[in-house]
Amino acid sequence: MKVQVCKWKTCTERFSEYIATRLENDKKLYNCDNVVIEESKCMGHCKCWPNIKVDGKLESYANPAKASELVRTKQKHAQHQKWHKRQR
């Protein structure tokens, strides 16, 4: 899973660095080795800041808790799908 956190001026003014820090901490805490967290340039949705992308899907009005929950939910869903494929 690839998570991009906008680090451009408007999003940074709205604390996007805290989102990145929270996701990095979650990655370690939950052993999410398949999660890649990257900084991103402007995503072009400055009116809806701060912005993140999870596997290419834009998520606006992000905050650390919302971003964390979104990534953990997607991670659980991916693990669930993987488990179902093995059961077939």
Contacts in CASP RR format, 6 or more apart in sequence:
PFRMAT RR
TARGET T0000
AUTHOR 0000-0000-0000
METHOD contacts of the structure
MODEL  1
MKVQVCKWKTCTERFSEYIATRLENDKKLYNCDNVVIEESKCMGHCKCWP
NIKVDGKLESYANPAKASELVRTKQKHAQHQKWHKRQR
1 32 0 8 1.000
1 34 0 8 1.000
1 35 0 8 1.000
1 36 0 8 1.000
1 54 0 8 1.000
1 55 0 8 1.000
1 71 0 8 1.000
1 74 0 8 1.000
1 75 0 8 1.000
1 78 0 8 1.000
2 35 0 8 1.000
2 36 0 8 1.000
2 38 0 8 1.000
2 53 0 8 1.000
2 54 0 8 1.000
2 55 0 8 1.000
2 56 0 8 1.000
3 23 0 8 1.000
3 35 0 8 1.000
3 36 0 8 1.000
3 37 0 8 1.000
3 38 0 8 1.000
3 52 0 8 1.000
3 53 0 8 1.000
3 54 0 8 1.000
3 67 0 8 1.000
3 71 0 8 1.000
4 37 0 8 1.000
4 38 0 8 1.000
4 39 0 8 1.000
4 40 0 8 1.000
4 43 0 8 1.000
4 52 0 8 1.000
4 53 0 8 1.000
4 56 0 8 1.000
5 11 0 8 1.000
5 16 0 8 1.000
5 19 0 8 1.000
5 20 0 8 1.000
5 23 0 8 1.000
5 37 0 8 1.000
5 38 0 8 1.000
5 39 0 8 1.000
5 40 0 8 1.000
5 50 0 8 1.000
5 52 0 8 1.000
5 67 0 8 1.000
6 12 0 8 1.000
6 16 0 8 1.000
6 40 0 8 1.000
6 41 0 8 1.000
6 42 0 8 1.000
6 43 0 8 1.000
6 49 0 8 1.000
6 50 0 8 1.000
6 51 0 8 1.000
6 52 0 8 1.000
7 16 0 8 1.000
7 17 0 8 1.000
7 20 0 8 1.000
7 39 0 8 1.000
7 40 0 8 1.000
7 41 0 8 1.000
8 40 0 8 1.000
8 41 0 8 1.000
8 42 0 8 1.000
8 43 0 8 1.000
8 46 0 8 1.000
10 42 0 8 1.000
10 46 0 8 1.000
10 49 0 8 1.000
10 50 0 8 1.000
11 42 0 8 1.000
11 46 0 8 1.000
11 49 0 8 1.000
11 50 0 8 1.000
11 51 0 8 1.000
12 50 0 8 1.000
13 49 0 8 1.000
14 49 0 8 1.000
14 50 0 8 1.000
15 50 0 8 1.000
15 63 0 8 1.000
15 64 0 8 1.000
16 49 0 8 1.000
16 50 0 8 1.000
16 51 0 8 1.000
16 52 0 8 1.000
16 62 0 8 1.000
18 64 0 8 1.000
19 50 0 8 1.000
19 52 0 8 1.000
19 62 0 8 1.000
19 63 0 8 1.000
19 64 0 8 1.000
19 67 0 8 1.000
20 37 0 8 1.000
20 39 0 8 1.000
21 64 0 8 1.000
22 64 0 8 1.000
22 65 0 8 1.000
22 67 0 8 1.000
22 68 0 8 1.000
23 35 0 8 1.000
23 37 0 8 1.000
23 67 0 8 1.000
23 68 0 8 1.000
23 71 0 8 1.000
24 37 0 8 1.000
26 32 0 8 1.000
26 68 0 8 1.000
26 71 0 8 1.000
26 72 0 8 1.000
27 33 0 8 1.000
27 35 0 8 1.000
27 37 0 8 1.000
30 72 0 8 1.000
30 75 0 8 1.000
32 71 0 8 1.000
32 75 0 8 1.000
34 75 0 8 1.000
34 78 0 8 1.000
35 71 0 8 1.000
35 75 0 8 1.000
40 53 0 8 1.000
43 51 0 8 1.000
43 53 0 8 1.000
43 58 0 8 1.000
44 51 0 8 1.000
45 51 0 8 1.000
45 58 0 8 1.000
45 60 0 8 1.000
48 60 0 8 1.000
48 61 0 8 1.000
49 60 0 8 1.000
49 61 0 8 1.000
50 61 0 8 1.000
50 62 0 8 1.000
50 63 0 8 1.000
51 58 0 8 1.000
51 59 0 8 1.000
51 60 0 8 1.000
51 62 0 8 1.000
52 58 0 8 1.000
52 59 0 8 1.000
52 62 0 8 1.000
52 67 0 8 1.000
53 59 0 8 1.000
54 70 0 8 1.000
54 71 0 8 1.000
54 74 0 8 1.000
55 74 0 8 1.000
59 66 0 8 1.000
59 67 0 8 1.000
59 70 0 8 1.000
END
